[in-house]
Amino acid sequence: MTDILHSPVFLPGYALEAVPRYTSYPPATQFNDGICGGAWAGWMSETPAEPVLSLYVHIPFCRSMCWYCGCNTTVPNRDSRIERYLEALLTEIATRPAPAGGKVHHVHFGGGSPDMLSPARFGAVMDALRARYDFAADAEIAVELDPRGLDSRLCEALAANGVTRASLGVQDLSEEVQTLIHRIQPREQVEAAVRALRSAGISRINMDVMYGLPAQTIGRVETTARAVAEMDADRVSVFGYAHVPWFKKHQRAIPEDRLPGAQARFDQMLAAARTLTEAGYSAIGFDHFARPEDPLAQAARDGSLRRNFQGYTDDPYDILIGFGASSISEAPQGYAQNIPDPARYAEAMVSDGSAIVRGTARSWREGRIGERIMQLLCTFDIPLDGDLFDPDALDGVIADGLARLENGHLKVTPAGLPYVRNIAARIDPGFQPAGQKHSRAV
């Protein structure tokens, strides 16, 4: 993956193409309302006993809205909204159909900002999870956090409840960029959050940075990437800002004339990758970086790397159960998603006992296609299974030097690494261009 630094070329036809992120297959844009709580219960009854489980808990609240945000979150105007949501969440944890004998190896709290929960409320959620599920002794419990919402008391409470990994949103450390995205967060504040977490015993730290934000430059991206390396983050995710004001209305506050163009976004992406690899990180997939000793880097080396709605992961689950508004659950039979709106989610849990409203069943063939796409995104090398996709669909990316055929395999070239999602779309027989449903490839 480090070859991404040596021979990339900006190809606007690919960089600007809207393609799925392929965090699921079929992609979430193909979910429909034919999946409900009954379908999920049926899937769980068909599951072999003692599967490996992963749990996702969505906390859809923030203290203030960051204007770049594409997450499912809201700013609560009263504490009772959080309390009502928490009651529904605890009910779902206690009653959601689950397979017999499953053991939890991973828990991920996402948002929003899970630090919106008080220590007592966070502890109540963890108590409910442990009461319902059997946890592996070495289970990883990860929490996404806003550095601006952390103090030593919360960090100690997180550690006391078994949290082993924290993910901090950094994005960009330039004051001008932070002003334009409505997230003032000096480097000193991030450093204080890291110290508080490590002092509490939470030593595994992830950080998220972005490119393509208003007023960003190569220099500012490099400064931010260098800073997270100096703070010794174990993992770094590098995401391109997706400007979708027709979908996320708060993004209308971002001045479009300050957004970098497509070539500048591409150069910023490469600048972040170059800075992180020069700082000793291993490149993972197309947008993650990890210290060589981190389990994610180890998974990339031994071939166990996977991809799901949290991005690249070393999580070995058979079934992923999502709790809370908008959360997505995954089983071998397909995907099920909860109501996105927090208030309606809570109402559904009271009235119906389930908040699942959409998803998709996955055929055996779609499962195989999904495995091939994930393998391509994780290893950049897949066998040519002609029964899964039409090899002729690869003619363009091969002619453009982004991939090659070798000994019955499709291999992504160094020039093609930034465009691996485009290549994945060529082996997806269900892909249909949909400009306002998918993000740019770069």
Secondary structure, 3 states (H helix, E strand, C coil): CHHHHCCCCCCHHHHCCEECCCCCCCCHHHCECCCCHHHHHHHHHCCCCCCEEEEEEEECECCCCCCCCCCCCECCCCHHHHHHHHHHHHHHHHHCCCCCCCEEEEEEEEECCHHHCCHHHHHHHHHHHHHHCEEEEEEEEEEEECHHHCCHHHHHHHHHCCCCEEEEEEECCCHHHHHHCCCCCCHHHHHHHHHHHHHCCCCEEEEEEEECCCCCCHHHHHHHHHHHHHCCCCEEEEEECCCCCCCCHHHHHCCHHHCCCHHHHHHHHHHHHHHHHHCCCEEECCCEEECCCCHHHHHHHHCCCEEECCEEECCCCCEEEEECCCCEEEECCEEEEECCCHHHHHHHHHHCCCCEEEEEECCHHHHHHHHHHHHHHHHCEEECCCCCCCHHHHHHHHHCCCEEEECCEEEECHHHHHHHHHHHHHCCCCCCCCCCCCEECC
